[in-house]
Amino acid sequence: MFHRILSAWNRANLIKRISIGIITGALLALIFPQASAISLLGQIFVGGLKAIAPLLVFTLVANALSQHQKGQKSNMKTVTILYLIGTFAAALVAVLANYIYPVTIELTAASSEVSPPKGIGQVLSNLLLNLVDNPINALNKANYIGILSWAVVFGVAMREASQQSKELFKTLADITSKIVEWIINLAPFGILGLVYTTISGKGFEALKSYGMLLLLLLASMALVALAVNPLIVSIVLRKNPYPLVWRCLKVSGVTAFFTRSSAANIPVNMKLCRDLGLNPETYSVSIPLGSTINMAGAAVTINTLTLAAANTLGIQVDFGTAFVLSIVAAISACGASGVAGGSLLLIPVACSLFGIPNDLAMQVVSVGFVIGVIQDSCKTALNSSTDVLFTATAEMSTWPKEKRY
């Protein structure tokens, strides 16, 4: 009997398991509201994420830069520019959505623990000082800005290293990602503990903020997919973008919604590019690259959750500071892990701009996992469909206008 239950559990995808965790946590909170040992599951889960996140950021970014190859002749420059513009524009959409409808979330620590910056000047000062932090200290203290800067330095320097040395970085990145995958596979139990703690301590009222946060996230992603991306395509192609946008969403987006992995959706995207008549020399590079750096959904998630934390803690965010946040979110999103929920681990990078401690930042990450059942599916659908959209846009911009789809 036990073996059958365990086998069925292992066969179920992560979405189903997390859903079971949420429901079980809520029921246990109602039946056993004083069973504090259940809360320990959530603390262990958040602790595991907190421990691996700094190393994950460093290895992913350094490896991606060290593996870069020069001399590729294709439309890759245009594709990459579109990827970066799209990701940054998505981050700005999240900022504007926050100004229109600011939301808050439940955090357990007092706001007195936070030392918020006093405007854009202090943000830039903190940013520059954190950039040159000792790399070992940055990893130890979870200074994500310093981790990012040193990852860039190491990654660029490793371009001149031997192939064996580059393989070492790649192996380290793969190992770290595998550890993250193991931790995220424990998410149903961790979320069970987090939901239990929230409901037993504050009741179902606390979950309302999660619902509003999720609605804000989904509305921002829909705006990017149906307004911002089509605007970018129309500017480049000077043609109605929606036939191409709808095709990408229908073929790539729907599949990615259920796989929840841009990497797993690469074969679907490659076939769609072939059906669109694109050059294999371009899409064979741009599609795998896009699954790594084209992360509009991740940028929306990072900004929305970070600004929700700032709202909760009473931190005032002016537009200049939010603009810097969007740059950081776009850069961070490009280094998001390929595993489900991997982009959530980059939220502390953005939170560090506002002086939000790592303990609080990891609580924000845990909130992301609670709503991640729907959020991560929509995020991946946006990311993956945009890989094909911008690859096609870059190449079609060189075609005669009458041949563009």
N, C-alpha and C positions, 0 to 999 in steps of 0.2 A: 504493500500500500504506500509506504513512504517513498519507495523508489519510483512509483508511478507519479506521485505528486511532484517529486524533484525533477523527473524527466519532463513533465508538462510545464513546469516552471522554466526550465532551461530552454524549452522550445518557444516559449512566448517571447515576443519582441519587447524591447525596453519600454515602449509606450504603454503596453498592457500591464507590465510589472509595476511601473510607476503609478498607474491608475489604481492598481490594487493596493499599493502602499498608501496612497492618499486616503482611500476609502477606509482601509484598516486603521490608519492613524486616527481618523475622525471617530470611528466607532469605539476604539480603545479609550479615547479621551472622554467619551460619554459614559462608558461602562466603568472604567478604572481611572478616575481623574487624579488620584493621588499616587499613581505608580510611577514615581520619578525615574526608575531604572529605564523605562521606555525612552525617556528624553535623551538618555546616554547615546542611543543609536544616532540621533541627529548630531550630537556633539562630535562623535567619532568620525562621522562622514565629513562634516565641515573641517575637522582637524586634518583629515587626509588630503582634502583639496588644498587647504592652506599650506601644507607641507610641500606638495609637489608643484604648485603653481609657479613659483619663481624659476625653478629649473626648466619647466615646460616652456616658458616664454623665451628664455635664453637659447635653448637648444633648437627650437623651431625657427626662430628668426636667423640665428647664426648659420644653421644648415641651409636654409633657403638661399641666403646670399652666397654662401661658399660654393653652391652647386651651379651658380649662374654661368652660362656659356656665352662667349662673345662671338660675333660674326654671323648670327642667324639672319638670313635674308628673307624677309616676309613682311606682312603688315603688322608684325608684333609690336612695333613702337606705337602705332595708332591704337591697337587693342589694349595695350598696357595703360596708355593715357586715358582711354575710356573707362577702364576698370577703376583707375584711381579717382577720376572725376565722379563716377557713379557712386563709389563708396563714400567719398567726402560729401556729396550732395545728400546722400541718405542720412549721414550723421547730422547735417544741418536741418533736415526735415524733422528729425527727432527733437532737436532743440526748439524749433518753432512750435511743434506740437506741445512741448512742455510749457511754453509761454502761454499758449491758448488754453490748455487744460492741465494745470500742474496736479500731480498725484503724489501721495505719500505712501509709505509702507511701514510695517511694524518692525522696529529695531529695539533690542533689549537694553543696549548701553545708553547712558545719559549723554545728552548733547554737550555737556561740560567737558567731556573727554576730547572734543574736537577743537582744533585751532584753525578755523577757516581763514583763508587769505583775504586781504583787504583790497580786492580789485585785481585788474589785469597786471599791474606792475609787480605786485608780490607774487602772482602766479608765475610770471616769466622769470623772476628772480629765483623762486624755488625750483623751477624747471631747470634752469642753467646749473644751479648748485647740485641738484640731483643727478644731472647728466654726468658729472665728473666724480661721482662717488666711487670709492674703492669697489672693484667688481665683487670681491669676496664679501665685503660688508653689504653691498647691494643685495646679493643673494640671501645673506643671513637675515637682514632686516626687512626683506621683501620690498625694497625700493625699486619699484617696477620701471620707473623712468630710467634709473641708472642701469638696470638690467637690459632694457631695450637698447640704450646707447652702446653699451659694451658688446651686446650681441651683434649690432651693426658693425662695430669696429673689428671684432673677431671674424665675422662672416666675410667682410671685404678682404681682410688680410689673408684669410684662408684660400682665396681665389688663386693665389700664387703658390700654394702648397702642392705637394704631390697628391696623386689620386688616392693613395692609401690613407693619407692624413684626412682628406675630405670624406673618405668612407668612414673614418672614425667619428666625425661629426654626425654623419648620416645615421650611423648605428646608434649613437647616443640619443639622437632625436627620436629614432624609432623605438628604442627601449623606454624612453620617457613617455612617449605617446601610449605605449602598451600599458605602462603602469597607470596612466590616467584612465585608460579604457577599463582596467580592472576596478579602479575606484568608482567610476561612473556606473559600472555594472552593479555596484552596491547601493546605487541611488534609491531604489525602492525602499530599502530598509532605513536609509538615512532620512528620506523624505517622510517615511512613516513616523520617525521620531520627531522631525521638525513640525509636522502637522499636529501631532499629539501635543507637543509643547505649546503651540500657538492656541489650540482650541481649549486645552485644559486650563491654560493660564488666562486667556482673554476671551474665550467663547468664539462663536461663529462670526461675530461682528468683525473680528480681525481679518477674516478671509475676504471681506468686501473690498478691501484695498487691493488684494490680489486680482480680483475680477476687473476693477477699473484699470489697474496697471496693464493687464493683458489686453483689454480693449484698446488702450492707447497704443500699445505695441503693434497690434494687428492693423489699426487704422493708419499708423505711420508707414508700415510696410506696404499696405494697399496703395497709399498715395505715391510711394516710390515706384511701385510696379506699374501703376495705371496712369500716372501723370508725369513724374520726374524722368523716368527712363524713356518714355515715348517722346518727351520734349528733347532730350539729348539726341535721340535717333533722328528726329525730324530736322534738327539743326544740321546734323551731319549729312543726311541723305536728301534733304529738301523734298520730302515726300511723306504722304500719310503713313505714320509708323505703325498703326494699330494692326494691320494684317500680319506683320512680322511679330509684333509683340504678342498677339493672341496665339499665334502658332507656337511660339517659344513657351508660353505659359501652359498651353494645352498639352504639348508633347513632353517637354522637359520638366515643367513646374509640377504637374500632377504626379509624375513618377517620383520626383525628388521629395514631394510632400510625404510619401509613404516610406521611402528608404531613409529619410532624414540624414543623408550623407551625400555631399557634393562629389566625393571621390567615387562612391558606389554608382553615381549617376553619370559618370564619364562615358561609358559605352552608349547610353541613350543619347547624350549630347553629340557624340561623334557621328552617330547615325543620322541625327537631325541635320548636322552640318553637311553631311554627304548628300542628303536629300535636297538641301538648299543649293547644292552645286558649288560649295565653297572649296577653296584650295586646300588639299590635305596637308601641304607643307606648313600652312598657317594653323589650321584647327587642331592638328596633331600636337602642337605645342601650346596653343592658346587655351584649349579646353582644360588640360591638366593644370596649367598655370592658374587659370581662373578658379579652379576648385580650391586653390591655395590662397590667392590674394584678392579675388573679387568677392568681397564680403559686405555687401550693402546691408543685408539683414543683420549681420553681426554688429555693424556700426550703429544701426538703429537700437539694437538691444543694449549695447554698452552705454550709449548716451542716455537712453530712457531710464534705465535702472540707476545709473549714476546720478542723474538729475532728480530722480525720485528720492534717493538717499539724501541729497543736498536739501531738498524741500523738507524732508522729515526732520533734519537736524537744524533747520532754520538758517541755512547758509544762503545768502543772497548771491545769485549768479547773474552778472551783467553780460551783455551780448559779446563784449570783447573776450571775456573769460570763456564764454560758451563757444566762441569761434576757435580758441586754442584747444578746448576740449574736443571739438569736432576733428581737428587735425590729429590729435592724439588717438581718438577713437578710430579714425580711418587707418592710421598706421598700425595700431594694435590689432584691428580686425584682420589686416593682411597677414598677421602671424597666428591667426586662430587655429587651434588644433582641429584635425579632420574628424575627430570622434564626436558623437552626439553630445551637445552641451558644451563643447570645447571652448566656444567663444565666451561663455560665462566666466571662465577662469581669468579672462583679461580685464574684467571689470575693475579689479584693484588698481590697474594701471591708471585708469581714468579717475578713480576715487582719490588717488594720491595727490592729484592736482589741487584738491580742496582740503587737504590736511585730514582726510577721513582715515582713521587708523585701520590697519589691516584686519583686525578682529571684526570691526564693523563692516568693512568691505566684503569679507567672506560671508557675513550674514546676508548681504545683498545678493551674493552669488547663490546662497541657499534658497532665497526667494525666487531667483531665476529658475532653479530646478523645480520648484513647486509648480510654476506656471509653464514649465518647459515642455509638457506633453503636447500642447498646441503650438506654443511659441516657436519651438525648435523646428517643427515640421514646416511652418509658414516661412521661417527664416531660410531654411534650406531650399524651399521651392523658389523663393526670390533670388537667392544667390545663384543657384544652378541654371535657372532659366535665363538669367542675365548673362551668364558665360556665353551662351549661344547668341543671344541678342547682340552683344557688343562685338563678338567675333564676326558675325554676319554684317553688322553695320560698318566695321572697319574695312572689310573686303569689298562690300557693295558700293562703298564711296568711290572706288576706283572703276566701277563698271559704268557703261552708258546708262543714262537715267531710265530709259525704257526697259532695261533688262533687270532692274532692281525689283525682285520678287513680283 
